């Protein structure tokens, strides 16, 4: 795998670790989930990830809607609720994605 994609995946893994720990943090503490594995708009990234069998659960589309809403929502209560949703409902999908990519990397090694 190309070095730039490995760096992006490593960034994804660091962000996933921060997200996993977010439930233990004070909600006033901020963290940033950043990094993409495929370049393009979020919708294009999801479409390509589905085509490449990196993801398969349609809940990813729901996450995209939440992401889009959060990009324009500055209501603290809504943001906190969505952060809880991300941790409670979507974290397993992020972990599954990490596992899928790791298995691909192991197969390539």
ABEGO torsion letter per residue (X at the ends): XBAAAAAAAAAAAAAAAAAAAAAABBAABBBBBBEBABBEBAAAAAAAAAAAGABABAAAAAAAAAAAAAAABABAAAAAAAAAAAAAAAAAAAAAAAAAAAAAAAAAX
